[in-house]
Amino acid sequence: MKILLTGANGYIGMRLLPLLLEDGHEIICTVRNKERFSIDSEIRSKVTIIEIDFLEPVEEGKIPLDIEVAYFLIHSM
């Protein structure tokens, strides 16, 4: 299954990501800053990372259209 994981570098996202990969899913991670996405190189090689700030308008076509499931783990504090 192709899954969009927003807020991938947050507390829940960092714990959910390895579980989704173990289940064999294709994961598209969105983060505001790729430099702050601290995952090991093995996991990094298995995911697609898209840098997006959802406080700004998202460019059309930046997120793939064939996503089957989305985990929206973004909050505003």
Summary of the structure (lengths in Angstrom):
residues: 77
radius of gyration: 11.8
end to end distance: 31.0
largest distance: 32.6
contacts: 187
relative contact order: 0.32
helix: 25%
strand: 26%
